[in-house]
């Protein structure tokens, strides 16, 4: 296990990604360190949407059974 990924036996996987394109206000295309492109979205209950500019590093939470989508983790 690397220092940038956290796994817990079938639980969500958290990893770093880089924004490559903003599709809508809350959905982006992001690139994982292994080169895989995923759709990432902001949580629905967020009050202030952060600026998601191309090239920005973000944290995403993914389901271990579907690595094509992820939720952007916002630091509080």
PDB file of N, CA, C and O in Angstrom, chain B, residues numbered from 101:
ATOM      1  N   UNK B 101       0.856  -1.178   0.000  1.00  0.00           N
ATOM      2  CA  UNK B 101       0.000   0.000   0.000  1.00  0.00           C
ATOM      3  C   UNK B 101       0.895   1.232   0.000  1.00  0.00           C
ATOM      4  O   UNK B 101       1.849   1.311   0.774  1.00  0.00           O
ATOM      5  N   UNK B 102       0.590   2.185  -0.862  1.00  0.00           N
ATOM      6  CA  UNK B 102       1.396   3.403  -0.924  1.00  0.00           C
ATOM      7  C   UNK B 102       0.888   4.430   0.067  1.00  0.00           C
ATOM      8  O   UNK B 102      -0.202   4.291   0.622  1.00  0.00           O
ATOM      9  N   UNK B 103       1.696   5.473   0.287  1.00  0.00           N
ATOM     10  CA  UNK B 103       1.308   6.492   1.260  1.00  0.00           C
ATOM     11  C   UNK B 103       0.196   7.395   0.744  1.00  0.00           C
ATOM     12  O   UNK B 103      -0.407   8.116   1.539  1.00  0.00           O
ATOM     13  N   UNK B 104      -0.104   7.386  -0.566  1.00  0.00           N
ATOM     14  CA  UNK B 104      -1.143   8.263  -1.073  1.00  0.00           C
ATOM     15  C   UNK B 104      -2.494   7.566  -1.204  1.00  0.00           C
ATOM     16  O   UNK B 104      -3.494   8.233  -1.468  1.00  0.00           O
ATOM     17  N   UNK B 105      -2.554   6.273  -1.032  1.00  0.00           N
ATOM     18  CA  UNK B 105      -3.808   5.542  -1.126  1.00  0.00           C
ATOM     19  C   UNK B 105      -4.132   4.905   0.214  1.00  0.00           C
ATOM     20  O   UNK B 105      -3.243   4.414   0.911  1.00  0.00           O
ATOM     21  N   UNK B 106      -5.401   4.915   0.566  1.00  0.00           N
ATOM     22  CA  UNK B 106      -5.842   4.297   1.805  1.00  0.00           C
ATOM     23  C   UNK B 106      -6.940   3.302   1.466  1.00  0.00           C
ATOM     24  O   UNK B 106      -7.907   3.651   0.789  1.00  0.00           O
ATOM     25  N   UNK B 107      -6.798   2.064   1.929  1.00  0.00           N
ATOM     26  CA  UNK B 107      -7.836   1.071   1.691  1.00  0.00           C
ATOM     27  C   UNK B 107      -8.208   0.429   3.005  1.00  0.00           C
ATOM     28  O   UNK B 107      -7.377   0.315   3.906  1.00  0.00           O
ATOM     29  N   UNK B 108      -9.443   0.010   3.120  1.00  0.00           N
ATOM     30  CA  UNK B 108      -9.867  -0.752   4.283  1.00  0.00           C
ATOM     31  C   UNK B 108     -10.799  -1.854   3.816  1.00  0.00           C
ATOM     32  O   UNK B 108     -12.007  -1.654   3.690  1.00  0.00           O
ATOM     33  N   UNK B 109     -10.228  -3.006   3.564  1.00  0.00           N
ATOM     34  CA  UNK B 109     -10.930  -4.248   3.295  1.00  0.00           C
ATOM     35  C   UNK B 109     -12.326  -4.071   2.708  1.00  0.00           C
ATOM     36  O   UNK B 109     -13.320  -4.249   3.412  1.00  0.00           O
ATOM     37  N   UNK B 110     -12.408  -3.727   1.447  1.00  0.00           N
ATOM     38  CA  UNK B 110     -13.692  -3.592   0.777  1.00  0.00           C
ATOM     39  C   UNK B 110     -14.338  -2.234   0.936  1.00  0.00           C
ATOM     40  O   UNK B 110     -15.392  -1.981   0.351  1.00  0.00           O
ATOM     41  N   UNK B 111     -13.733  -1.356   1.712  1.00  0.00           N
ATOM     42  CA  UNK B 111     -14.263  -0.009   1.895  1.00  0.00           C
ATOM     43  C   UNK B 111     -13.802   0.905   0.771  1.00  0.00           C
ATOM     44  O   UNK B 111     -13.123   0.460  -0.154  1.00  0.00           O
ATOM     45  N   UNK B 112     -14.164   2.174   0.845  1.00  0.00           N
ATOM     46  CA  UNK B 112     -13.776   3.111  -0.209  1.00  0.00           C
ATOM     47  C   UNK B 112     -12.261   3.304  -0.284  1.00  0.00           C
ATOM     48  O   UNK B 112     -11.545   3.141   0.703  1.00  0.00           O
ATOM     49  N   UNK B 113     -11.803   3.653  -1.471  1.00  0.00           N
ATOM     50  CA  UNK B 113     -10.386   3.908  -1.711  1.00  0.00           C
ATOM     51  C   UNK B 113     -10.215   5.401  -1.922  1.00  0.00           C
ATOM     52  O   UNK B 113     -10.935   6.010  -2.714  1.00  0.00           O
ATOM     53  N   UNK B 114      -9.268   5.987  -1.220  1.00  0.00           N
ATOM     54  CA  UNK B 114      -9.003   7.419  -1.330  1.00  0.00           C
ATOM     55  C   UNK B 114      -7.647   7.595  -1.991  1.00  0.00           C
ATOM     56  O   UNK B 114      -6.657   6.999  -1.566  1.00  0.00           O
ATOM     57  N   UNK B 115      -7.604   8.418  -3.034  1.00  0.00           N
ATOM     58  CA  UNK B 115      -6.347   8.648  -3.733  1.00  0.00           C
ATOM     59  C   UNK B 115      -6.271  10.037  -4.327  1.00  0.00           C
ATOM     60  O   UNK B 115      -7.259  10.771  -4.365  1.00  0.00           O
ATOM     61  N   UNK B 116      -5.083  10.384  -4.789  1.00  0.00           N
ATOM     62  CA  UNK B 116      -4.869  11.687  -5.413  1.00  0.00           C
ATOM     63  C   UNK B 116      -5.253  11.619  -6.885  1.00  0.00           C
ATOM     64  O   UNK B 116      -5.146  10.572  -7.523  1.00  0.00           O
ATOM     65  N   UNK B 117      -5.698  12.746  -7.407  1.00  0.00           N
ATOM     66  CA  UNK B 117      -6.021  12.869  -8.827  1.00  0.00           C
ATOM     67  C   UNK B 117      -5.727  14.299  -9.250  1.00  0.00           C
ATOM     68  O   UNK B 117      -5.561  15.188  -8.414  1.00  0.00           O
ATOM     69  N   UNK B 118      -5.664  14.506 -10.555  1.00  0.00           N
ATOM     70  CA  UNK B 118      -5.416  15.833 -11.111  1.00  0.00           C
ATOM     71  C   UNK B 118      -6.562  16.200 -12.039  1.00  0.00           C
ATOM     72  O   UNK B 118      -6.960  15.402 -12.887  1.00  0.00           O
ATOM     73  N   UNK B 119      -7.093  17.406 -11.878  1.00  0.00           N
ATOM     74  CA  UNK B 119      -8.188  17.880 -12.728  1.00  0.00           C
ATOM     75  C   UNK B 119      -7.658  18.070 -14.145  1.00  0.00           C
ATOM     76  O   UNK B 119      -6.643  18.734 -14.351  1.00  0.00           O
ATOM     77  N   UNK B 120      -8.364  17.471 -15.141  1.00  0.00           N
ATOM     78  CA  UNK B 120      -7.953  17.675 -16.531  1.00  0.00           C
ATOM     79  C   UNK B 120      -8.999  18.438 -17.340  1.00  0.00           C
ATOM     80  O   UNK B 120      -8.668  19.044 -18.360  1.00  0.00           O
ATOM     81  N   UNK B 121     -10.267  18.415 -16.894  1.00  0.00           N
ATOM     82  CA  UNK B 121     -11.309  19.172 -17.594  1.00  0.00           C
ATOM     83  C   UNK B 121     -12.518  19.316 -16.688  1.00  0.00           C
ATOM     84  O   UNK B 121     -12.883  18.375 -15.983  1.00  0.00           O
ATOM     85  N   UNK B 122     -13.141  20.486 -16.701  1.00  0.00           N
ATOM     86  CA  UNK B 122     -14.371  20.690 -15.937  1.00  0.00           C
ATOM     87  C   UNK B 122     -15.539  20.538 -16.898  1.00  0.00           C
ATOM     88  O   UNK B 122     -15.655  21.295 -17.861  1.00  0.00           O
ATOM     89  N   UNK B 123     -16.416  19.552 -16.640  1.00  0.00           N
ATOM     90  CA  UNK B 123     -17.541  19.269 -17.527  1.00  0.00           C
ATOM     91  C   UNK B 123     -18.767  20.101 -17.166  1.00  0.00           C
ATOM     92  O   UNK B 123     -19.398  20.692 -18.042  1.00  0.00           O
ATOM     93  N   UNK B 124     -19.102  20.147 -15.887  1.00  0.00           N
ATOM     94  CA  UNK B 124     -20.201  20.976 -15.390  1.00  0.00           C
ATOM     95  C   UNK B 124     -19.709  21.667 -14.128  1.00  0.00           C
ATOM     96  O   UNK B 124     -18.534  21.570 -13.773  1.00  0.00           O
ATOM     97  N   UNK B 125     -20.609  22.359 -13.458  1.00  0.00           N
ATOM     98  CA  UNK B 125     -20.228  23.063 -12.230  1.00  0.00           C
ATOM     99  C   UNK B 125     -19.720  22.111 -11.153  1.00  0.00           C
ATOM    100  O   UNK B 125     -18.873  22.482 -10.341  1.00  0.00           O
ATOM    101  N   UNK B 126     -20.237  20.886 -11.145  1.00  0.00           N
ATOM    102  CA  UNK B 126     -19.853  19.962 -10.076  1.00  0.00           C
ATOM    103  C   UNK B 126     -19.247  18.644 -10.568  1.00  0.00           C
ATOM    104  O   UNK B 126     -18.952  17.773  -9.749  1.00  0.00           O
ATOM    105  N   UNK B 127     -19.056  18.473 -11.874  1.00  0.00           N
ATOM    106  CA  UNK B 127     -18.477  17.239 -12.413  1.00  0.00           C
ATOM    107  C   UNK B 127     -17.232  17.580 -13.224  1.00  0.00           C
ATOM    108  O   UNK B 127     -17.235  18.498 -14.044  1.00  0.00           O
ATOM    109  N   UNK B 128     -16.167  16.818 -12.974  1.00  0.00           N
ATOM    110  CA  UNK B 128     -14.911  17.031 -13.698  1.00  0.00           C
ATOM    111  C   UNK B 128     -14.379  15.704 -14.224  1.00  0.00           C
ATOM    112  O   UNK B 128     -14.799  14.633 -13.786  1.00  0.00           O
ATOM    113  N   UNK B 129     -13.458  15.791 -15.162  1.00  0.00           N
ATOM    114  CA  UNK B 129     -12.647  14.648 -15.551  1.00  0.00           C
ATOM    115  C   UNK B 129     -11.339  14.790 -14.796  1.00  0.00           C
ATOM    116  O   UNK B 129     -10.753  15.871 -14.751  1.00  0.00           O
ATOM    117  N   UNK B 130     -10.885  13.698 -14.207  1.00  0.00           N
ATOM    118  CA  UNK B 130      -9.649  13.729 -13.433  1.00  0.00           C
ATOM    119  C   UNK B 130      -8.770  12.559 -13.847  1.00  0.00           C
ATOM    120  O   UNK B 130      -9.263  11.522 -14.292  1.00  0.00           O
ATOM    121  N   UNK B 131      -7.478  12.737 -13.697  1.00  0.00           N
ATOM    122  CA  UNK B 131      -6.508  11.712 -14.038  1.00  0.00           C
ATOM    123  C   UNK B 131      -5.877  11.175 -12.757  1.00  0.00           C
ATOM    124  O   UNK B 131      -5.378  11.941 -11.933  1.00  0.00           O
ATOM    125  N   UNK B 132      -5.905   9.857 -12.597  1.00  0.00           N
ATOM    126  CA  UNK B 132      -5.246   9.216 -11.460  1.00  0.00           C
ATOM    127  C   UNK B 132      -3.751   9.094 -11.759  1.00  0.00           C
ATOM    128  O   UNK B 132      -3.350   9.220 -12.916  1.00  0.00           O
ATOM    129  N   UNK B 133      -2.918   8.852 -10.744  1.00  0.00           N
ATOM    130  CA  UNK B 133      -1.468   8.731 -10.973  1.00  0.00           C
ATOM    131  C   UNK B 133      -1.088   7.625 -11.966  1.00  0.00           C
ATOM    132  O   UNK B 133      -0.036   7.705 -12.600  1.00  0.00           O
ATOM    133  N   UNK B 134      -1.932   6.596 -12.109  1.00  0.00           N
ATOM    134  CA  UNK B 134      -1.634   5.519 -13.055  1.00  0.00           C
ATOM    135  C   UNK B 134      -2.081   5.847 -14.478  1.00  0.00           C
ATOM    136  O   UNK B 134      -1.923   5.023 -15.379  1.00  0.00           O
ATOM    137  N   UNK B 135      -2.645   7.059 -14.693  1.00  0.00           N
ATOM    138  CA  UNK B 135      -3.068   7.479 -16.022  1.00  0.00           C
ATOM    139  C   UNK B 135      -4.536   7.252 -16.320  1.00  0.00           C
ATOM    140  O   UNK B 135      -5.036   7.738 -17.335  1.00  0.00           O
ATOM    141  N   UNK B 136      -5.237   6.529 -15.466  1.00  0.00           N
ATOM    142  CA  UNK B 136      -6.672   6.275 -15.679  1.00  0.00           C
ATOM    143  C   UNK B 136      -7.450   7.573 -15.535  1.00  0.00           C
ATOM    144  O   UNK B 136      -7.192   8.361 -14.626  1.00  0.00           O
ATOM    145  N   UNK B 137      -8.409   7.794 -16.441  1.00  0.00           N
ATOM    146  CA  UNK B 137      -9.270   8.972 -16.414  1.00  0.00           C
ATOM    147  C   UNK B 137     -10.589   8.581 -15.753  1.00  0.00           C
ATOM    148  O   UNK B 137     -11.195   7.572 -16.114  1.00  0.00           O
ATOM    149  N   UNK B 138     -11.030   9.385 -14.783  1.00  0.00           N
ATOM    150  CA  UNK B 138     -12.287   9.104 -14.090  1.00  0.00           C
ATOM    151  C   UNK B 138     -13.163  10.349 -14.080  1.00  0.00           C
ATOM    152  O   UNK B 138     -12.682  11.469 -14.257  1.00  0.00           O
ATOM    153  N   UNK B 139     -14.466  10.131 -13.869  1.00  0.00           N
ATOM    154  CA  UNK B 139     -15.394  11.222 -13.595  1.00  0.00           C
ATOM    155  C   UNK B 139     -15.394  11.428 -12.086  1.00  0.00           C
ATOM    156  O   UNK B 139     -15.513  10.469 -11.325  1.00  0.00           O
ATOM    157  N   UNK B 140     -15.263  12.663 -11.661  1.00  0.00           N
ATOM    158  CA  UNK B 140     -15.307  12.972 -10.229  1.00  0.00           C
ATOM    159  C   UNK B 140     -16.347  14.060 -10.010  1.00  0.00           C
ATOM    160  O   UNK B 140     -16.490  14.971 -10.825  1.00  0.00           O
ATOM    161  N   UNK B 141     -17.069  13.958  -8.904  1.00  0.00           N
ATOM    162  CA  UNK B 141     -18.121  14.940  -8.628  1.00  0.00           C
ATOM    163  C   UNK B 141     -17.989  15.476  -7.216  1.00  0.00           C
ATOM    164  O   UNK B 141     -17.422  14.830  -6.335  1.00  0.00           O
ATOM    165  N   UNK B 142     -18.523  16.667  -7.020  1.00  0.00           N
ATOM    166  CA  UNK B 142     -18.558  17.277  -5.691  1.00  0.00           C
ATOM    167  C   UNK B 142     -19.692  16.664  -4.887  1.00  0.00           C
ATOM    168  O   UNK B 142     -20.688  16.234  -5.469  1.00  0.00           O
ATOM    169  N   UNK B 143     -19.569  16.612  -3.567  1.00  0.00           N
ATOM    170  CA  UNK B 143     -20.679  16.148  -2.734  1.00  0.00           C
ATOM    171  C   UNK B 143     -21.894  17.057  -2.921  1.00  0.00           C
ATOM    172  O   UNK B 143     -21.739  18.259  -3.141  1.00  0.00           O
ATOM    173  N   UNK B 144     -23.090  16.500  -2.836  1.00  0.00           N
ATOM    174  CA  UNK B 144     -24.312  17.278  -3.059  1.00  0.00           C
ATOM    175  C   UNK B 144     -24.556  18.316  -1.971  1.00  0.00           C
ATOM    176  O   UNK B 144     -25.100  19.382  -2.258  1.00  0.00           O
ATOM    177  N   UNK B 145     -24.170  18.033  -0.739  1.00  0.00           N
ATOM    178  CA  UNK B 145     -24.491  18.917   0.382  1.00  0.00           C
ATOM    179  C   UNK B 145     -23.430  19.978   0.636  1.00  0.00           C
ATOM    180  O   UNK B 145     -23.341  20.497   1.749  1.00  0.00           O
ATOM    181  N   UNK B 146     -22.640  20.305  -0.344  1.00  0.00           N
ATOM    182  CA  UNK B 146     -21.595  21.307  -0.145  1.00  0.00           C
ATOM    183  C   UNK B 146     -22.182  22.706  -0.355  1.00  0.00           C
ATOM    184  O   UNK B 146     -22.930  22.939  -1.304  1.00  0.00           O
ATOM    185  N   UNK B 147     -21.836  23.619   0.532  1.00  0.00           N
ATOM    186  CA  UNK B 147     -22.374  24.980   0.453  1.00  0.00           C
ATOM    187  C   UNK B 147     -21.546  25.852  -0.477  1.00  0.00           C
ATOM    188  O   UNK B 147     -22.098  26.547  -1.329  1.00  0.00           O
ATOM    189  N   UNK B 148     -20.229  25.822  -0.323  1.00  0.00           N
ATOM    190  CA  UNK B 148     -19.342  26.629  -1.160  1.00  0.00           C
ATOM    191  C   UNK B 148     -18.558  25.705  -2.080  1.00  0.00           C
ATOM    192  O   UNK B 148     -17.798  24.854  -1.618  1.00  0.00           O
ATOM    193  N   UNK B 149     -18.743  25.876  -3.372  1.00  0.00           N
ATOM    194  CA  UNK B 149     -18.039  25.037  -4.331  1.00  0.00           C
ATOM    195  C   UNK B 149     -16.624  25.579  -4.553  1.00  0.00           C
ATOM    196  O   UNK B 149     -16.458  26.761  -4.857  1.00  0.00           O
ATOM    197  N   UNK B 150     -15.612  24.734  -4.406  1.00  0.00           N
ATOM    198  CA  UNK B 150     -14.232  25.200  -4.600  1.00  0.00           C
ATOM    199  C   UNK B 150     -13.923  25.396  -6.086  1.00  0.00           C
ATOM    200  O   UNK B 150     -14.603  24.835  -6.945  1.00  0.00           O
ATOM    201  N   UNK B 151     -12.914  26.178  -6.377  1.00  0.00           N
ATOM    202  CA  UNK B 151     -12.469  26.362  -7.759  1.00  0.00           C
ATOM    203  C   UNK B 151     -11.727  25.100  -8.196  1.00  0.00           C
ATOM    204  O   UNK B 151     -10.717  24.728  -7.598  1.00  0.00           O
ATOM    205  N   UNK B 152     -12.225  24.455  -9.225  1.00  0.00           N
ATOM    206  CA  UNK B 152     -11.602  23.239  -9.737  1.00  0.00           C
ATOM    207  C   UNK B 152     -10.945  23.564 -11.074  1.00  0.00           C
ATOM    208  O   UNK B 152     -11.518  23.306 -12.133  1.00  0.00           O
ATOM    209  N   UNK B 153      -9.760  24.121 -11.022  1.00  0.00           N
ATOM    210  CA  UNK B 153      -9.054  24.530 -12.228  1.00  0.00           C
ATOM    211  C   UNK B 153      -8.223  23.378 -12.784  1.00  0.00           C
ATOM    212  O   UNK B 153      -7.802  22.487 -12.046  1.00  0.00           O
ATOM    213  N   UNK B 154      -7.998  23.411 -14.078  1.00  0.00           N
ATOM    214  CA  UNK B 154      -7.197  22.379 -14.742  1.00  0.00           C
ATOM    215  C   UNK B 154      -5.800  22.348 -14.122  1.00  0.00           C
ATOM    216  O   UNK B 154      -5.161  23.386 -13.949  1.00  0.00           O
ATOM    217  N   UNK B 155      -5.341  21.142 -13.791  1.00  0.00           N
ATOM    218  CA  UNK B 155      -4.026  20.962 -13.189  1.00  0.00           C
ATOM    219  C   UNK B 155      -4.035  20.910 -11.670  1.00  0.00           C
ATOM    220  O   UNK B 155      -3.020  20.570 -11.062  1.00  0.00           O
ATOM    221  N   UNK B 156      -5.164  21.240 -11.043  1.00  0.00           N
ATOM    222  CA  UNK B 156      -5.243  21.237  -9.578  1.00  0.00           C
ATOM    223  C   UNK B 156      -5.256  19.799  -9.053  1.00  0.00           C
ATOM    224  O   UNK B 156      -5.920  18.932  -9.621  1.00  0.00           O
ATOM    225  N   UNK B 157      -4.522  19.554  -7.973  1.00  0.00           N
ATOM    226  CA  UNK B 157      -4.528  18.242  -7.322  1.00  0.00           C
ATOM    227  C   UNK B 157      -5.706  18.165  -6.365  1.00  0.00           C
ATOM    228  O   UNK B 157      -5.982  19.108  -5.624  1.00  0.00           O
ATOM    229  N   UNK B 158      -6.397  17.034  -6.389  1.00  0.00           N
ATOM    230  CA  UNK B 158      -7.562  16.820  -5.528  1.00  0.00           C
ATOM    231  C   UNK B 158      -7.472  15.426  -4.920  1.00  0.00           C
ATOM    232  O   UNK B 158      -6.691  14.588  -5.371  1.00  0.00           O
ATOM    233  N   UNK B 159      -8.277  15.189  -3.892  1.00  0.00           N
ATOM    234  CA  UNK B 159      -8.438  13.849  -3.339  1.00  0.00           C
ATOM    235  C   UNK B 159      -9.795  13.323  -3.780  1.00  0.00           C
ATOM    236  O   UNK B 159     -10.788  14.050  -3.756  1.00  0.00           O
ATOM    237  N   UNK B 160      -9.835  12.056  -4.183  1.00  0.00           N
ATOM    238  CA  UNK B 160     -11.095  11.443  -4.590  1.00  0.00           C
ATOM    239  C   UNK B 160     -11.318  10.157  -3.806  1.00  0.00           C
ATOM    240  O   UNK B 160     -10.375   9.437  -3.478  1.00  0.00           O
ATOM    241  N   UNK B 161     -12.582   9.888  -3.513  1.00  0.00           N
ATOM    242  CA  UNK B 161     -12.974   8.652  -2.836  1.00  0.00           C
ATOM    243  C   UNK B 161     -13.695   7.793  -3.867  1.00  0.00           C
ATOM    244  O   UNK B 161     -14.681   8.222  -4.466  1.00  0.00           O
ATOM    245  N   UNK B 162     -13.189   6.563  -4.070  1.00  0.00           N
ATOM    246  CA  UNK B 162     -13.753   5.671  -5.083  1.00  0.00           C
ATOM    247  C   UNK B 162     -14.237   4.367  -4.462  1.00  0.00           C
ATOM    248  O   UNK B 162     -13.719   3.915  -3.440  1.00  0.00           O
ATOM    249  N   UNK B 163     -15.227   3.783  -5.092  1.00  0.00           N
ATOM    250  CA  UNK B 163     -15.728   2.473  -4.724  1.00  0.00           C
ATOM    251  C   UNK B 163     -14.715   1.446  -5.240  1.00  0.00           C
ATOM    252  O   UNK B 163     -14.292   1.551  -6.391  1.00  0.00           O
ATOM    253  N   UNK B 164     -14.312   0.461  -4.439  1.00  0.00           N
ATOM    254  CA  UNK B 164     -13.314  -0.504  -4.906  1.00  0.00           C
ATOM    255  C   UNK B 164     -13.800  -1.375  -6.065  1.00  0.00           C
ATOM    256  O   UNK B 164     -12.994  -2.054  -6.701  1.00  0.00           O
ATOM    257  N   UNK B 165     -15.098  -1.367  -6.349  1.00  0.00           N
ATOM    258  CA  UNK B 165     -15.652  -2.173  -7.431  1.00  0.00           C
ATOM    259  C   UNK B 165     -15.874  -1.367  -8.701  1.00  0.00           C
ATOM    260  O   UNK B 165     -16.179  -1.947  -9.743  1.00  0.00           O
ATOM    261  N   UNK B 166     -15.727  -0.036  -8.645  1.00  0.00           N
ATOM    262  CA  UNK B 166     -15.946   0.819  -9.814  1.00  0.00           C
ATOM    263  C   UNK B 166     -14.985   2.001  -9.757  1.00  0.00           C
ATOM    264  O   UNK B 166     -15.232   2.986  -9.061  1.00  0.00           O
ATOM    265  N   UNK B 167     -13.886   1.888 -10.500  1.00  0.00           N
ATOM    266  CA  UNK B 167     -12.873   2.945 -10.498  1.00  0.00           C
ATOM    267  C   UNK B 167     -13.124   4.002 -11.566  1.00  0.00           C
ATOM    268  O   UNK B 167     -12.243   4.822 -11.826  1.00  0.00           O
ATOM    269  N   UNK B 168     -14.302   4.007 -12.194  1.00  0.00           N
ATOM    270  CA  UNK B 168     -14.564   4.991 -13.247  1.00  0.00           C
ATOM    271  C   UNK B 168     -15.178   6.273 -12.703  1.00  0.00           C
ATOM    272  O   UNK B 168     -15.241   7.277 -13.412  1.00  0.00           O
ATOM    273  N   UNK B 169     -15.632   6.253 -11.454  1.00  0.00           N
ATOM    274  CA  UNK B 169     -16.252   7.423 -10.829  1.00  0.00           C
ATOM    275  C   UNK B 169     -15.680   7.617  -9.423  1.00  0.00           C
ATOM    276  O   UNK B 169     -15.243   6.667  -8.775  1.00  0.00           O
ATOM    277  N   UNK B 170     -15.695   8.869  -8.972  1.00  0.00           N
ATOM    278  CA  UNK B 170     -15.236   9.155  -7.620  1.00  0.00           C
ATOM    279  C   UNK B 170     -15.873  10.419  -7.085  1.00  0.00           C
ATOM    280  O   UNK B 170     -16.370  11.248  -7.847  1.00  0.00           O
ATOM    281  N   UNK B 171     -15.856  10.562  -5.775  1.00  0.00           N
ATOM    282  CA  UNK B 171     -16.370  11.773  -5.124  1.00  0.00           C
ATOM    283  C   UNK B 171     -15.178  12.591  -4.661  1.00  0.00           C
ATOM    284  O   UNK B 171     -14.244  12.061  -4.060  1.00  0.00           O
ATOM    285  N   UNK B 172     -15.215  13.886  -4.945  1.00  0.00           N
ATOM    286  CA  UNK B 172     -14.139  14.782  -4.539  1.00  0.00           C
ATOM    287  C   UNK B 172     -14.244  15.021  -3.040  1.00  0.00           C
ATOM    288  O   UNK B 172     -15.317  15.343  -2.530  1.00  0.00           O
ATOM    289  N   UNK B 173     -13.133  14.862  -2.341  1.00  0.00           N
ATOM    290  CA  UNK B 173     -13.095  15.091  -0.899  1.00  0.00           C
ATOM    291  C   UNK B 173     -12.649  16.525  -0.668  1.00  0.00           C
ATOM    292  O   UNK B 173     -11.617  16.957  -1.180  1.00  0.00           O
ATOM    293  N   UNK B 174     -13.435  17.256   0.106  1.00  0.00           N
ATOM    294  CA  UNK B 174     -13.156  18.653   0.406  1.00  0.00           C
ATOM    295  C   UNK B 174     -12.597  18.743   1.819  1.00  0.00           C
ATOM    296  O   UNK B 174     -13.196  18.218   2.757  1.00  0.00           O
ATOM    297  N   UNK B 175     -11.448  19.408   1.979  1.00  0.00           N
ATOM    298  CA  UNK B 175     -10.888  19.645   3.313  1.00  0.00           C
ATOM    299  C   UNK B 175     -11.721  20.699   4.013  1.00  0.00           C
ATOM    300  O   UNK B 175     -12.110  21.699   3.408  1.00  0.00           O
ATOM    301  N   UNK B 176     -11.996  20.473   5.296  1.00  0.00           N
ATOM    302  CA  UNK B 176     -12.817  21.424   6.048  1.00  0.00           C
ATOM    303  C   UNK B 176     -11.974  22.255   6.962  1.00  0.00           C
ATOM    304  O   UNK B 176     -12.496  23.112   7.675  1.00  0.00           O
TER     305      UNK B 176
END
